[in-house]
Amino acid sequence: MKRMSEMSKEELEREMQRLWAEAKKKERAGFISEANVLEQKFYMAKSYLMDPAQIEVGAQYRVAGEEGIFTVEYLNGVFAWGKLDTDEEKRGFPIGRLEKVKK
């Protein structure tokens, strides 16, 4: 299987659809941890469809599946690193999980 970084836009979109459908199927069957892994893979595929330049250092974002507001300190590939306002620990999230906080 190809790495996500090597996939075309169309391949990534198909992979996202497959992962999302499989995650929902696992969730309905009660396999929550397996569904969570598939969901994380979905967000990674979504990240490779995005331009990291769209993510602003210093800006605040909501992170899908997380509480609080995330402030981006720096980017490394398709990962944004920074801190949630609910935690002091620095964390990294795929940029596909980020949604800009509207002011």
Secondary structure, 3 states (H helix, E strand, C coil): CCCHHHCCHHHHHHHHHHHHHHHHHHHHCCCHHHHHHHHHHHHHHHHHCCCHHHCCCCCEEEECCCCCEEEEEEEECCEEEEEECCCCCEEEEEHHHEEECCC
